[in-house]
Amino acid sequence: MAAIYRYEVPVDDRWHPLQLSGEIVHVDCRALHAVEVWAIHDDSPAQTRSFRVYGTGQPLPDAIEHVGTAIAPGGQLVWHLIEAP
């Protein structure tokens, strides 16, 4: 049986591994220093995937995938969730 789980990726200039068994369905931000990710979770084997948060205008490495964008509370900061290949 599937469910949707919530995960957090801190805004700290580091890569963070998440164990995901399904696709990401939403990215958002309810706090200044963390981006939240909602993903399908089921009985499939989980895969370790690495994510990092970048701010608008911050240089990005090559060969990455943009997962989603979230506006921090107050609207002054915009975070972009990036996945490593």
Secondary structure as the mmCIF struct_conf table of DSSP 4:
data_model
#
loop_
_struct_conf.conf_type_id
_struct_conf.id
_struct_conf.beg_label_comp_id
_struct_conf.beg_label_asym_id
_struct_conf.beg_label_seq_id
_struct_conf.end_label_comp_id
_struct_conf.end_label_asym_id
_struct_conf.end_label_seq_id
STRN STRN1 ALA A 3 PRO A 10
BEND BEND1 VAL A 11 ARG A 14
STRN STRN2 HIS A 16 LEU A 20
BEND BEND2 SER A 21 GLY A 22
STRN STRN3 ILE A 24 ALA A 31
TURN_TY1_P TURN_TY1_P1 LEU A 32 HIS A 33
STRN STRN4 ALA A 34 HIS A 41
BEND BEND3 ASP A 43 SER A 44
HELX_LH_PP_P HELX_LH_PP_P1 PRO A 45 ALA A 46
STRN STRN5 GLN A 47 GLY A 55
TURN_TY1_P TURN_TY1_P2 THR A 56 GLY A 57
BEND BEND4 ASP A 62 ALA A 63
STRN STRN6 GLU A 65 ILE A 71
HELX_LH_PP_P HELX_LH_PP_P2 ALA A 72 ALA A 72
TURN_TY1_P TURN_TY1_P3 PRO A 73 GLY A 74
BEND BEND5 GLY A 75 GLN A 76
STRN STRN7 VAL A 78 GLU A 83
#
